[in-house]
Amino acid sequence: MAIGIDTFDLSMTSPDTGRYLTANFYTVDGVTNADGSLRQLSIGQLVMAICLNRASKLETDIIALMEEMNSTSLKLGRMTDIEKTVLEYGCYMNDTSKNGIVWEGTNYTCRDFLVNIVGMDSSSVPTGQVTAANTDFITALESKMDELNTFSQQKMIELQSLTNKRDQSYDMISNVLKSLNTTMTGIVNNT
């Protein structure tokens, strides 16, 4: 969220210099009044607008992070399937008709999936048929799976932090509304 300052003409001249007077006003990305400024907003409305803007941005970040975590989870699932196939029957790494992976609507060989989608080093992913006897490959695969699990755990912590920040923004909005309501009720009762 970017807060900026714009200048507008007051349509008045200075008695000292004879020049038109100008004034600065603040702007917040995504928050506008009818004239594009924040001049006519009360402090409560301004705080609510900023908090809503922040909560909206955090909500977008949360959704993107959840999509990234979902993708990582799906990759881990495919990698588990490859490991299971290797350990039980042997896996044909370059043959989609025998052992292929469908990823986002595209068929990949197990090797292409592991190298191009997961990001494994091509030298650690063999070609041809791989069996349980290929312990170097299984070790490399499990190492990459551990790396993705660690990545998922870090993203979960980040997601929790973003969710807490979003909730704080909504709490602040609620507190501002409650305060405005209390003030308005006090004004009405005093009249």
N, CA, C and O of each residue as an XYZ file, in Angstrom:
764
protein
N       0.857     -1.153      0.000
C       0.000      0.000      0.000
C       0.908      1.221      0.000
O       1.743      1.394      0.888
N       0.729      2.060     -1.008
C       1.557      3.260     -1.115
C       0.742      4.487     -0.757
O      -0.375      4.679     -1.236
N       1.325      5.307      0.091
C       0.701      6.572      0.462
C       1.486      7.659     -0.249
O       2.712      7.717     -0.151
N       0.778      8.519     -0.963
C       1.436      9.579     -1.719
C       0.888     10.940     -1.358
O      -0.076     11.065     -0.602
N       1.513     11.944     -1.907
C       1.060     13.321     -1.686
C       0.870     13.962     -3.054
O       1.763     13.909     -3.900
N      -0.290     14.564     -3.270
C      -0.568     15.326     -4.483
C      -0.814     16.777     -4.106
O      -1.074     17.093     -2.945
N      -0.731     17.643     -5.084
C      -0.941     19.073     -4.862
C      -2.150     19.519     -5.674
O      -2.349     19.065     -6.801
N      -2.959     20.411     -5.099
C      -4.069     20.976     -5.861
C      -4.119     22.486     -5.633
O      -3.643     23.002     -4.622
N      -4.712     23.173     -6.607
C      -4.820     24.627     -6.609
C      -6.012     25.036     -5.752
O      -7.110     24.504     -5.918
N      -5.799     25.987     -4.830
C      -6.876     26.460     -3.954
C      -7.743     27.532     -4.602
O      -8.750     27.950     -4.029
N      -7.356     27.979     -5.794
C      -8.066     29.048     -6.515
C      -8.122     30.331     -5.695
O      -9.086     31.093     -5.773
N      -7.082     30.554     -4.914
C      -6.963     31.791     -4.135
C      -5.544     32.305     -4.343
O      -4.608     31.535     -4.558
N      -5.413     33.620     -4.274
C      -4.074     34.192     -4.416
C      -3.544     34.631     -3.058
O      -4.307     35.007     -2.168
N      -2.252     34.577     -2.918
C      -1.602     35.015     -1.695
C      -1.586     36.532     -1.660
O      -1.218     37.161     -2.652
N      -1.979     37.143     -0.535
C      -1.951     38.597     -0.460
C      -0.521     39.141     -0.540
O      -0.315     40.277     -0.968
N       0.459     38.344     -0.135
C       1.854     38.796     -0.138
C       2.482     38.721     -1.529
O       3.125     39.671     -1.978
N       2.292     37.575     -2.214
C       2.996     37.372     -3.483
C       2.098     37.525     -4.703
O       2.598     37.754     -5.804
N       0.803     37.406     -4.535
C      -0.105     37.491     -5.665
C      -0.189     36.184     -6.449
O      -0.901     36.120     -7.450
N       0.515     35.151     -6.021
C       0.492     33.847     -6.686
C      -0.669     33.006     -6.160
O      -1.164     33.208     -5.051
N      -1.085     32.049     -7.004
C      -2.119     31.119     -6.560
C      -1.573     30.220     -5.453
O      -0.440     29.741     -5.515
N      -2.406     30.007     -4.449
C      -2.032     29.128     -3.343
C      -2.333     27.677     -3.717
O      -3.298     27.380     -4.421
N      -1.493     26.808     -3.234
C      -1.714     25.369     -3.442
C      -1.700     24.683     -2.088
O      -1.204     25.224     -1.100
N      -2.249     23.492     -2.065
C      -2.251     22.689     -0.841
C      -1.919     21.254     -1.204
O      -2.178     20.808     -2.322
N      -1.359     20.557     -0.278
C      -1.053     19.139     -0.472
C      -2.148     18.301      0.166
O      -2.746     18.690      1.169
N      -2.400     17.143     -0.434
C      -3.302     16.183      0.177
C      -2.720     14.796     -0.020
O      -1.953     14.540     -0.948
N      -3.105     13.922      0.871
C      -2.580     12.566      0.845
C      -3.455     11.654      0.008
O      -4.673     11.823     -0.053
N      -2.826     10.692     -0.631
C      -3.546      9.676     -1.393
C      -3.062      8.306     -0.931
O      -1.927      8.148     -0.484
N      -3.934      7.336     -1.048
C      -3.602      5.952     -0.728
C      -4.024      5.117     -1.922
O      -5.160      5.218     -2.384
N      -3.106      4.282     -2.431
C      -3.435      3.425     -3.574
C      -4.696      2.625     -3.289
O      -4.803      1.990     -2.240
N      -5.644      2.649     -4.205
C      -6.870      1.884     -4.076
C      -7.937      2.553     -3.239
O      -9.040      2.018     -3.128
N      -7.654      3.703     -2.645
C      -8.633      4.410     -1.809
C      -8.837      5.784     -2.408
O      -7.910      6.594     -2.445
N     -10.037      6.053     -2.876
C     -10.300      7.360     -3.470
C     -11.652      7.887     -3.038
O     -12.559      7.133     -2.684
N     -11.756      9.170     -3.076
C     -12.989      9.869     -2.842
C     -13.532     10.262     -4.214
O     -12.934      9.910     -5.230
N     -14.621     10.963     -4.263
C     -15.192     11.349     -5.549
C     -14.208     12.168     -6.380
O     -14.169     12.033     -7.603
N     -13.413     13.017     -5.725
C     -12.452     13.831     -6.467
C     -11.066     13.186     -6.526
O     -10.110     13.822     -6.968
N     -10.948     11.919     -6.082
C      -9.677     11.218     -6.148
C      -8.776     11.481     -4.960
O      -7.657     10.971     -4.915
N      -9.234     12.264     -3.998
C      -8.404     12.576     -2.834
C      -9.022     11.961     -1.591
O     -10.021     11.243     -1.652
N      -8.404     12.262     -0.478
C      -8.919     11.807      0.811
C      -9.399     12.986      1.658
O      -9.632     12.836      2.857
N      -9.546     14.158      1.035
C      -9.846     15.382      1.784
C     -11.132     15.305      2.570
O     -11.188     15.790      3.701
N     -12.166     14.713      2.009
C     -13.474     14.758      2.657
C     -13.740     13.552      3.551
O     -14.842     13.407      4.080
N     -12.755     12.695      3.724
C     -12.940     11.539      4.588
C     -12.641     11.914      6.033
O     -11.699     12.655      6.314
N     -13.453     11.395      6.939
C     -13.171     11.604      8.355
C     -11.992     10.717      8.743
O     -11.588      9.837      7.983
N     -11.448     10.957      9.925
C     -10.341     10.132     10.403
C     -10.781      8.668     10.474
O     -10.030      7.778     10.073
N     -11.976      8.415     10.973
C     -12.481      7.039     11.070
C     -12.609      6.392      9.703
O     -12.228      5.236      9.519
N     -13.153      7.144      8.734
C     -13.287      6.606      7.386
C     -11.918      6.355      6.759
O     -11.718      5.366      6.054
N     -10.990      7.255      7.025
C      -9.639      7.106      6.490
C      -8.959      5.862      7.067
O      -8.357      5.083      6.328
N      -9.053      5.678      8.376
C      -8.459      4.495      9.009
C      -9.109      3.231      8.456
O      -8.419      2.260      8.145
N     -10.447      3.242      8.332
C     -11.140      2.076      7.791
C     -10.713      1.814      6.347
O     -10.493      0.662      5.974
N     -10.592      2.858      5.534
C     -10.190      2.690      4.142
C      -8.794      2.097      4.041
O      -8.553      1.200      3.232
N      -7.882      2.592      4.855
C      -6.511      2.076      4.831
C      -6.482      0.629      5.317
O      -5.805     -0.214      4.729
N      -7.217      0.345      6.395
C      -7.238     -1.019      6.926
C      -7.884     -1.992      5.943
O      -7.409     -3.116      5.777
N      -8.959     -1.565      5.293
C      -9.602     -2.424      4.294
C      -8.671     -2.669      3.117
O      -8.595     -3.784      2.601
N      -7.965     -1.628      2.691
C      -7.016     -1.780      1.595
C      -5.931     -2.769      1.989
O      -5.566     -3.645      1.205
N      -5.419     -2.629      3.202
C      -4.373     -3.537      3.674
C      -4.900     -4.961      3.784
O      -4.231     -5.905      3.366
N      -6.094     -5.121      4.344
C      -6.683     -6.456      4.484
C      -6.901     -7.091      3.117
O      -6.679     -8.289      2.944
N      -7.331     -6.298      2.153
C      -7.543     -6.802      0.795
C      -6.230     -7.268      0.175
O      -6.177     -8.320     -0.460
N      -5.167     -6.478      0.362
C      -3.846     -6.859     -0.156
C      -3.369     -8.136      0.525
O      -2.847     -9.031     -0.140
N      -3.540     -8.232      1.829
C      -3.135     -9.435      2.558
C      -3.938    -10.647      2.105
O      -3.402    -11.751      2.004
N      -5.211    -10.442      1.834
C      -6.066    -11.533      1.354
C      -5.545    -12.065      0.014
O      -5.510    -13.276     -0.207
N      -5.144    -11.159     -0.870
C      -4.563    -11.552     -2.156
C      -3.266    -12.333     -1.948
O      -3.035    -13.343     -2.613
N      -2.425    -11.868     -1.032
C      -1.167    -12.561     -0.729
C      -1.436    -13.948     -0.141
O      -0.734    -14.908     -0.460
N      -2.447    -14.050      0.711
C      -2.798    -15.335      1.326
C      -3.243    -16.330      0.256
O      -2.832    -17.490      0.274
N      -4.075    -15.879     -0.667
C      -4.562    -16.760     -1.731
C      -3.397    -17.245     -2.597
O      -3.321    -18.428     -2.927
N      -2.490    -16.336     -2.965
C      -1.330    -16.721     -3.776
C      -0.454    -17.726     -3.035
O       0.039    -18.684     -3.631
N      -0.261    -17.510     -1.741
C       0.555    -18.416     -0.941
C      -0.105    -19.785     -0.824
O       0.570    -20.812     -0.889
N      -1.415    -19.798     -0.654
C      -2.129    -21.074     -0.568
C      -2.041    -21.840     -1.883
O      -1.918    -23.065     -1.874
N      -2.101    -21.140     -3.011
C      -1.951    -21.794     -4.312
C      -0.551    -22.380     -4.462
O      -0.390    -23.482     -4.986
N       0.458    -21.647     -4.003
C       1.838    -22.131     -4.059
C       1.999    -23.374     -3.178
O       2.653    -24.339     -3.572
N       1.403    -23.343     -1.996
C       1.482    -24.491     -1.089
C       0.749    -25.700     -1.674
O       1.202    -26.835     -1.529
N      -0.367    -25.455     -2.326
C      -1.120    -26.543     -2.957
C      -0.284    -27.183     -4.066
O      -0.245    -28.408     -4.189
N       0.379    -26.358     -4.868
C       1.229    -26.872     -5.937
C       2.363    -27.725     -5.366
O       2.667    -28.791     -5.900
N       2.979    -27.263     -4.296
C       4.058    -28.021     -3.653
C       3.528    -29.344     -3.122
O       4.190    -30.374     -3.250
N       2.347    -29.323     -2.531
C       1.739    -30.543     -2.003
C       1.467    -31.543     -3.123
O       1.696    -32.741     -2.959
N       0.978    -31.050     -4.261
C       0.719    -31.930     -5.405
C       2.021    -32.513     -5.956
O       2.066    -33.682     -6.340
N       3.076    -31.703     -5.995
C       4.382    -32.204     -6.444
C       4.865    -33.316     -5.523
O       5.348    -34.351     -5.983
N       4.731    -33.094     -4.221
C       5.142    -34.118     -3.259
C       4.354    -35.410     -3.450
O       4.908    -36.502     -3.327
N       3.074    -35.286     -3.748
C       2.248    -36.464     -4.004
C       2.728    -37.241     -5.221
O       2.803    -38.470     -5.189
N       3.053    -36.529     -6.289
C       3.562    -37.186     -7.506
C       4.921    -37.835     -7.252
O       5.206    -38.924     -7.751
N       5.756    -37.148     -6.465
C       7.076    -37.698     -6.151
C       6.943    -38.966     -5.300
O       7.707    -39.916     -5.473
N       5.979    -38.977     -4.389
C       5.724    -40.164     -3.571
C       5.280    -41.327     -4.458
O       5.690    -42.469     -4.254
N       4.425    -41.014     -5.455
C       3.985    -42.051     -6.398
C       5.170    -42.622     -7.181
O       5.256    -43.832     -7.389
N       6.084    -41.744     -7.616
C       7.258    -42.201     -8.357
C       8.115    -43.093     -7.466
O       8.558    -44.157     -7.898
N       8.350    -42.670     -6.234
C       9.167    -43.468     -5.318
C       8.526    -44.831     -5.068
O       9.211    -45.854     -5.069
N       7.226    -44.841     -4.858
C       6.517    -46.104     -4.619
C       6.649    -47.032     -5.827
O       6.888    -48.230     -5.671
N       6.494    -46.479     -7.023
C       6.614    -47.275     -8.239
C       8.030    -47.848     -8.375
O       8.208    -49.022     -8.699
N       9.026    -47.002     -8.125
C      10.422    -47.461     -8.207
C      10.661    -48.601     -7.225
O      11.255    -49.617     -7.585
N      10.205    -48.438     -5.996
C      10.471    -49.437     -4.967
C       9.704    -50.745     -5.193
O      10.214    -51.820     -4.877
N       8.478    -50.663     -5.738
C       7.663    -51.868     -5.897
C       7.910    -52.598     -7.209
O       8.078    -53.817     -7.216
N       7.934    -51.859     -8.334
C       7.976    -52.516     -9.632
C       9.159    -52.105    -10.503
O       9.570    -52.835    -11.405
N       9.685    -50.950    -10.220
C      10.654    -50.345    -11.134
C       9.903    -49.333    -11.985
O       8.737    -49.538    -12.322
N      10.564    -48.257    -12.326
C       9.906    -47.159    -13.048
C      10.665    -46.882    -14.344
O      11.891    -46.774    -14.349
N       9.918    -46.769    -15.436
C      10.499    -46.394    -16.726
C      10.519    -44.874    -16.790
O       9.493    -44.244    -17.045
N      11.677    -44.292    -16.561
C      11.809    -42.850    -16.397
C      11.514    -42.039    -17.661
O      11.111    -40.880    -17.564
N      11.709    -42.630    -18.848
C      11.521    -41.890    -20.101
C      10.354    -42.397    -20.927
O      10.314    -42.149    -22.132
N       9.413    -43.090    -20.330
C       8.315    -43.695    -21.095
C       6.974    -43.282    -20.487
O       6.594    -43.762    -19.419
N       6.271    -42.397    -21.171
C       4.968    -41.941    -20.645
C       3.907    -43.026    -20.750
O       2.944    -43.014    -19.983
N       4.059    -43.965    -21.681
C       3.039    -45.013    -21.823
C       3.083    -45.994    -20.652
O       2.061    -46.582    -20.301
N       4.263    -46.175    -20.044
C       4.377    -47.108    -18.910
C       4.312    -46.356    -17.582
O       3.565    -46.744    -16.684
N       5.085    -45.290    -17.457
C       5.115    -44.499    -16.223
C       5.169    -43.026    -16.591
O       6.240    -42.471    -16.834
N       4.029    -42.418    -16.628
C       3.977    -40.995    -16.940
C       3.315    -40.224    -15.817
O       2.613    -40.790    -14.978
N       3.549    -38.930    -15.817
C       2.963    -38.031    -14.825
C       2.173    -36.968    -15.578
O       2.681    -36.344    -16.510
N       0.936    -36.772    -15.168
C       0.142    -35.678    -15.740
C       0.266    -34.503    -14.780
O      -0.054    -34.616    -13.596
N       0.732    -33.380    -15.304
C       0.900    -32.174    -14.487
C       0.290    -31.007    -15.234
O       0.740    -30.644    -16.321
N      -0.750    -30.418    -14.637
C      -1.459    -29.280    -15.213
C      -1.874    -29.551    -16.654
O      -1.727    -28.704    -17.535
N      -2.402    -30.768    -16.870
C      -2.951    -31.128    -18.168
C      -1.933    -31.594    -19.197
O      -2.307    -31.868    -20.337
N      -0.670    -31.691    -18.836
C       0.370    -32.111    -19.767
C       0.991    -33.407    -19.267
O       1.254    -33.560    -18.074
N       1.227    -34.355    -20.201
C       1.898    -35.612    -19.856
C       3.402    -35.412    -19.857
O       3.973    -34.871    -20.805
N       4.029    -35.853    -18.790
C       5.480    -35.787    -18.654
C       6.015    -37.184    -18.388
O       5.334    -38.017    -17.790
N       7.228    -37.433    -18.832
C       7.908    -38.628    -18.358
C       8.282    -38.352    -16.909
O       8.343    -37.198    -16.484
N       8.530    -39.403    -16.162
C       8.913    -39.213    -14.753
C      10.178    -38.360    -14.669
O      10.299    -37.489    -13.807
N      11.112    -38.626    -15.574
C      12.367    -37.875    -15.563
C      12.119    -36.396    -15.860
O      12.627    -35.528    -15.150
N      11.336    -36.104    -16.910
C      11.048    -34.699    -17.252
C      10.322    -33.987    -16.110
O      10.600    -32.823    -15.819
N       9.393    -34.690    -15.470
C       8.678    -34.099    -14.340
C       9.655    -33.745    -13.221
O       9.619    -32.636    -12.688
N      10.519    -34.684    -12.870
C      11.450    -34.463    -11.764
C      12.471    -33.372    -12.076
O      12.842    -32.597    -11.193
N      12.924    -33.308    -13.318
C      13.944    -32.321    -13.686
C      13.315    -30.959    -13.962
O      13.776    -29.949    -13.429
N      12.273    -30.917    -14.784
C      11.720    -29.639    -15.251
C      10.680    -29.025    -14.321
O      10.601    -27.800    -14.220
N       9.895    -29.829    -13.652
C       8.834    -29.296    -12.788
C       9.302    -29.211    -11.336
O       9.116    -28.187    -10.679
N       9.909    -30.289    -10.840
C      10.338    -30.321     -9.443
C      11.661    -29.594     -9.250
O      11.895    -28.996     -8.199
N      12.525    -29.642    -10.255
C      13.806    -28.940    -10.162
C      14.955    -29.792     -9.668
O      15.943    -29.264     -9.157
N      14.842    -31.106     -9.814
C      15.955    -31.967     -9.433
C      17.088    -31.813    -10.439
O      16.856    -31.491    -11.604
N      18.296    -32.043     -9.989
C      19.477    -31.991    -10.847
C      19.394    -33.137    -11.859
O      19.189    -34.290    -11.478
N      19.550    -32.824    -13.135
C      19.403    -33.854    -14.174
C      20.423    -34.984    -14.030
O      20.170    -36.105    -14.472
N      21.560    -34.701    -13.425
C      22.565    -35.754    -13.255
C      22.160    -36.765    -12.186
O      22.696    -37.872    -12.152
N      21.223    -36.401    -11.314
C      20.795    -37.331    -10.268
C      19.551    -38.124    -10.667
O      19.111    -39.005     -9.928
N      18.982    -37.809    -11.845
C      17.788    -38.526    -12.311
C      18.181    -39.372    -13.520
O      18.459    -38.839    -14.593
N      18.203    -40.691    -13.341
C      18.641    -41.561    -14.439
C      17.605    -41.683    -15.552
O      16.444    -41.304    -15.397
N      18.058    -42.217    -16.662
C      17.162    -42.529    -17.778
C      16.919    -44.037    -17.750
O      17.590    -44.766    -17.019
N      15.964    -44.498    -18.545
C      15.676    -45.932    -18.601
C      14.907    -46.403    -17.389
O      14.238    -45.617    -16.719
N      15.004    -47.688    -17.111
C      14.275    -48.262    -15.985
C      15.091    -48.121    -14.709
O      16.289    -48.404    -14.677
N      14.407    -47.673    -13.653
C      15.039    -47.506    -12.352
C      14.333    -48.434    -11.374
O      13.104    -48.493    -11.334
N      15.126    -49.160    -10.581
C      14.566    -50.088     -9.593
C      15.034    -49.689     -8.197
O      15.771    -48.719     -8.018
N      14.586    -50.463     -7.219
C      14.959    -50.203     -5.825
C      16.461    -50.328     -5.606
O      16.996    -49.809     -4.626
N      17.140    -51.016     -6.518
C      18.593    -51.175     -6.396
C      19.336    -49.860     -6.628
O      20.495    -49.730     -6.236
N      18.679    -48.879     -7.264
C      19.326    -47.591     -7.542
C      19.155    -46.687     -6.316
O      18.317    -45.786     -6.306
N      19.948    -46.941     -5.307
C      19.816    -46.218     -4.041
C      20.233    -44.752     -4.154
O      19.737    -43.913     -3.401
N      21.131    -44.434     -5.079
C      21.534    -43.030     -5.259
C      20.346    -42.181     -5.711
O      20.150    -41.064     -5.233
N      19.559    -42.727     -6.639
C      18.386    -41.998     -7.110
C      17.354    -41.850     -6.000
O      16.792    -40.772     -5.807
N      17.109    -42.934     -5.274
C      16.115    -42.893     -4.190
C      16.547    -41.887     -3.129
O      15.715    -41.148     -2.601
N      17.834    -41.851     -2.814
C      18.350    -40.885     -1.838
C      18.153    -39.455     -2.341
O      17.739    -38.580     -1.580
N      18.451    -39.213     -3.629
C      18.283    -37.872     -4.212
C      16.810    -37.475     -4.221
O      16.471    -36.325     -3.943
N      15.935    -38.429     -4.542
C      14.498    -38.155     -4.567
C      13.988    -37.823     -3.161
O      13.246    -36.858     -2.982
N      14.380    -38.610     -2.182
C      13.944    -38.353     -0.804
C      14.516    -37.040     -0.272
O      13.863    -36.343      0.505
N      15.725    -36.708     -0.689
C      16.334    -35.435     -0.290
C      15.520    -34.258     -0.845
O      15.274    -33.277     -0.142
N      15.108    -34.369     -2.108
C      14.292    -33.308     -2.721
C      12.924    -33.232     -2.044
O      12.381    -32.144     -1.853
N      12.372    -34.389     -1.682
C      11.082    -34.395     -0.992
C      11.208    -33.734      0.381
O      10.321    -32.989      0.798
N      12.310    -34.009      1.081
C      12.549    -33.357      2.371
C      12.663    -31.847      2.202
O      12.154    -31.075      3.015
N      13.341    -31.440      1.129
C      13.498    -30.008      0.841
C      12.139    -29.350      0.609
O      11.878    -28.255      1.108
N      11.277    -30.025     -0.151
C       9.933    -29.481     -0.411
C       9.079    -29.476      0.854
O       8.272    -28.568      1.055
N       9.251    -30.481      1.705
C       8.518    -30.495      2.984
C       8.949    -29.328      3.864
O       8.113    -28.678      4.491
N      10.254    -29.063      3.912
C      10.762    -27.924      4.684
C      10.211    -26.622      4.124
O       9.803    -25.738      4.877
N      10.201    -26.504      2.793
C       9.644    -25.335      2.116
C       8.172    -25.157      2.511
O       7.735    -24.043      2.801
N       7.416    -26.250      2.519
C       5.991    -26.191      2.888
C       5.810    -25.722      4.320
O       4.901    -24.943      4.610
N       6.666    -26.188      5.217
C       6.569    -25.776      6.614
C       6.868    -24.286      6.762
O       6.206    -23.595      7.537
N       7.856    -23.789      6.028
C       8.167    -22.358      6.066
C       7.003    -21.538      5.517
O       6.667    -20.483      6.055
N       6.398    -22.029      4.453
C       5.258    -21.321      3.869
C       4.057    -21.353      4.800
O       3.263    -20.412      4.817
N       3.914    -22.420      5.573
C       2.814    -22.503      6.535
C       2.986    -21.440      7.618
O       2.013    -20.815      8.039
N       4.216    -21.239      8.064
C       4.487    -20.193      9.059
C       4.193    -18.822      8.457
O       3.602    -17.963      9.111
N       4.605    -18.624      7.215
C       4.337    -17.353      6.525
C       2.832    -17.133      6.365
O       2.339    -16.018      6.536
N       2.109    -18.204      6.036
C       0.651    -18.112      5.901
C       0.004    -17.729      7.219
O      -0.909    -16.904      7.251
N       0.471    -18.323      8.300
C      -0.067    -17.998      9.619
C       0.181    -16.535      9.960
O      -0.690    -15.868     10.519
N       1.367    -16.034      9.625
C       1.697    -14.631      9.882
C       0.795    -13.699      9.066
O       0.270    -12.719      9.594
N       0.620    -14.007      7.787
C      -0.249    -13.179      6.938
C      -1.690    -13.200      7.433
O      -2.369    -12.173      7.432
N      -2.147    -14.362      7.852
C      -3.518    -14.485      8.361
C      -3.693    -13.648      9.621
O      -4.718    -12.988      9.793
N      -2.691    -13.674     10.508
C      -2.762    -12.860     11.723
C      -2.796    -11.374     11.389
O      -3.556    -10.620     11.997
N      -1.978    -10.945     10.426
C      -1.973     -9.535     10.028
C      -3.310     -9.135      9.427
O      -3.817     -8.048      9.706
N      -3.891    -10.013      8.598
C      -5.204     -9.721      8.020
C      -6.249     -9.596      9.116
O      -7.069     -8.678      9.094
N      -6.222    -10.508     10.068
C      -7.181    -10.472     11.174
C      -7.024     -9.200     12.007
O      -8.015     -8.632     12.466
N      -5.780     -8.755     12.201
C      -5.532     -7.504     12.923
C      -6.141     -6.317     12.184
O      -6.681     -5.403     12.808
N      -6.054     -6.331     10.858
C      -6.659     -5.249     10.070
C      -8.169     -5.231     10.265
O      -8.759     -4.167     10.450
N      -8.798     -6.404     10.225
C     -10.245     -6.465     10.426
C     -10.616     -6.069     11.863
O     -11.641     -5.425     12.086
N      -9.781     -6.454     12.833
C     -10.038     -6.044     14.223
C      -9.970     -4.526     14.364
O     -10.779     -3.920     15.067
N      -8.998     -3.924     13.687
C      -8.874     -2.473     13.759
C     -10.105     -1.792     13.147
O     -10.608     -0.804     13.682
N     -10.581     -2.331     12.025
C     -11.796     -1.787     11.394
C     -12.966     -1.896     12.365
O     -13.737     -0.951     12.534
N     -13.089     -3.058     13.000
C     -14.172     -3.266     13.960
C     -14.074     -2.286     15.122
O     -15.084     -1.735     15.558
N     -12.874     -2.070     15.620
C     -12.682     -1.133     16.732
C     -13.004      0.300     16.323
O     -13.591      1.050     17.103
N     -12.624      0.688     15.105
C     -12.935      2.035     14.617
C     -14.442      2.207     14.488
O     -14.989      3.234     14.889
N     -15.114      1.200     13.928
C     -16.571      1.287     13.795
C     -17.247      1.379     15.159
O     -18.190      2.148     15.346
N     -16.759      0.594     16.099
C     -17.319      0.622     17.452
C     -17.109      1.996     18.086
O     -18.016      2.539     18.718
N     -15.908      2.556     17.915
C     -15.599      3.872     18.466
C     -16.472      4.949     17.820
O     -16.995      5.822     18.513
N     -16.630      4.888     16.491
C     -17.485      5.866     15.803
C     -18.926      5.748     16.267
O     -19.606      6.752     16.475
N     -19.387      4.514     16.426
C     -20.758      4.302     16.878
C     -20.953      4.857     18.290
O     -21.972      5.485     18.577
N     -19.980      4.628     19.166
C     -20.060      5.147     20.537
C     -20.086      6.672     20.536
O     -20.859      7.286     21.271
N     -19.241      7.276     19.711
C     -19.192      8.737     19.616
C     -20.504      9.289     19.077
O     -21.038     10.262     19.609
N     -21.028      8.662     18.012
C     -22.287      9.151     17.427
C     -23.435      8.989     18.398
O     -24.298      9.863     18.483
N     -23.466      7.885     19.138
C     -24.522      7.671     20.134
C     -24.431      8.711     21.223
O     -25.453      9.223     21.678
N     -23.210      9.035     21.655
C     -23.005     10.078     22.676
C     -23.473     11.434     22.183
O     -24.072     12.197     22.940
N     -23.205     11.743     20.918
C     -23.635     13.036     20.350
C     -25.157     13.098     20.281
O     -25.758     14.113     20.631
N     -25.781     12.003     19.825
C     -27.232     11.975     19.713
C     -27.883     12.090     21.095
O     -28.893     12.778     21.244
N     -27.327     11.437     22.085
C     -27.904     11.495     23.433
C     -27.746     12.856     24.088
O     -28.536     13.219     24.960
N     -26.724     13.622     23.672
C     -26.510     14.949     24.237
C     -27.368     16.024     23.577
O     -27.444     17.146     24.079
N     -28.009     15.699     22.468
C     -28.823     16.722     21.797
C     -30.226     16.762     22.278
O     -31.020     17.573     21.800
